[in-house]
Each structure stands twice: as structure tokens, then as C-alpha cells.
Amino acid sequence: MSITQGTSSVRGTWVGPLIATVVTLPAALVAYIIGGLSPMACDACDGAEAERFTQGFDTAFTFLQVGLLASVALLLVGWSLPRTEENVARRRLFAALAPGTVVLSVILFVGIVPWPN
């Protein structure tokens, strides 16, 4: 009699997390680089406009970083769930949420930053 009886491994459960990883990690890297370079949009700003941009950017960049870390956490959860029949839907859900979190983080970042005219 086996302890693991009834919890057989399901084939192909690694496909969802793999596709999500291949999409999420490069997208998160590009989002982080673009977010980090975006203060150059206000190089010519001065006075109150520069102060407003800096405060808004600091808040937005924090949201971006948290969102990107959340997407990596979702990937880790998707990979770490056991490969059993009952977890197939959960693994797919976490795999789908990871790149969606990157997109949502970028949209939130762009919406929060008070871009100069």
C-alpha cells in the first residue's frame, strides 16, 4: 500500500507555467527598464512641474515594482503546485494571471505618472 495512492501525476501540467514564464519574464524586464528610463521624459522640466512629476513617478514606480514582483510570485505559485488532477485548473489560473499582472502594472504605472506636456 502506497502513501501517495490516488494522487497520480498528470502529464502536460507544466505547459501553462512554461508559456507564462516565457511571456512574463521578458515582459517584466522590458517594463522595468522602460519604467526606469521614463524619468528622462521630464529632463527639460523645472520648478513645480518637475516636483509634481517626481512625486508622481516615485509612487507609480513603486506600484510597478510591486506589480512585477507579484507576477513573479504568481509564476512561482503556478510552478510549485503539485502536478495532480485537482491542481490543473489552479496551475492554469496562476499561469494566466502572471502576464496579466505585468500588463495591469504597466497600465497602472502609465496612468499614475503625471507626464509633462
C-alpha positions in Angstrom: 0.0 0.0 0.0 1.4 3.3 -1.1 1.0 6.6 0.8 0.7 8.5 -2.5 -2.2 6.3 -3.7 -4.8 8.4 -5.5 -2.6 11.4 -6.2 -1.1 10.4 -9.6 0.9 13.0 -11.6 -0.9 14.4 -14.6 1.1 14.8 -17.8 1.4 18.2 -19.5 0.7 20.4 -16.5 4.0 22.1 -17.0 2.9 23.7 -20.3 0.9 26.5 -18.8 3.5 27.7 -16.4 6.2 27.3 -19.0 4.3 29.5 -21.5 3.6 32.0 -18.8 7.2 32.1 -17.8 8.4 32.7 -21.3 5.9 35.5 -21.7 6.1 37.1 -18.3 9.8 37.3 -17.5 10.8 39.2 -20.7 7.7 41.4 -20.5 8.5 42.2 -16.9 12.1 43.0 -17.7 11.1 45.3 -20.6 8.5 47.0 -18.3 11.1 47.6 -15.6 13.7 49.0 -18.0 11.1 51.3 -19.6 9.8 52.4 -16.2 13.3 53.1 -15.0 14.1 55.2 -18.1 10.9 57.1 -18.1 12.2 59.9 -15.8 14.0 61.2 -18.9 10.6 62.4 -20.1 10.9 65.2 -17.6 14.6 66.2 -18.3 13.5 69.6 -19.5 11.1 70.2 -16.6 11.7 72.7 -13.9 10.1 74.1 -10.8 6.7 72.9 -9.9 6.3 70.7 -12.9 9.4 68.8 -12.0 8.4 68.4 -8.4 4.9 67.1 -9.5 6.5 64.6 -11.9 9.0 63.3 -9.4 6.4 62.7 -6.7 4.0 61.0 -9.1 6.8 59.0 -10.7 8.0 57.7 -7.3 4.6 56.5 -6.4 4.0 54.9 -9.8 7.4 53.2 -9.9 6.7 51.7 -6.5 3.4 50.3 -7.9 5.2 49.0 -10.9 7.8 47.2 -8.8 5.2 45.6 -6.6 3.2 44.5 -9.6 6.2 42.9 -11.2 7.1 41.1 -8.0 3.5 39.9 -7.8 3.7 38.5 -11.3 6.9 36.6 -10.4 5.2 35.3 -7.2 2.2 34.1 -9.3 4.7 32.2 -11.5 6.3 30.6 -8.5 3.0 29.5 -7.2 2.0 28.1 -10.5 5.2 26.1 -10.8 5.1 24.9 -7.1 1.6 23.5 -7.1 1.7 19.7 -7.2 1.1 18.2 -10.6 -2.1 16.4 -9.8 -5.5 16.3 -11.5 -7.1 18.6 -8.8 -4.5 21.3 -9.4 -4.6 21.5 -13.2 -7.1 24.4 -13.2 -5.2 26.2 -10.4 -1.9 25.9 -12.3 -3.5 27.3 -15.4 -5.1 30.1 -13.5 -1.8 31.2 -11.9 -0.1 30.9 -15.3 -2.7 33.2 -16.9 -2.6 35.7 -14.0 1.2 36.2 -14.2 1.4 38.0 -17.6 -1.9 39.8 -16.9 -0.4 41.3 -13.8 2.5 42.7 -15.8 0.1 44.3 -18.2 -2.0 45.7 -15.4 1.1 47.0 -13.6 2.2 48.9 -16.7 -1.2 50.4 -17.3 -1.3 51.5 -13.7 2.2 53.0 -13.9 1.4 54.9 -17.1 -1.9 56.2 -15.5 -0.3 57.4 -12.3 2.7 59.3 -13.7 1.8 63.0 -14.3 3.6 63.2 -17.7 4.9 66.6 -18.8 3.2 68.4 -21.6 
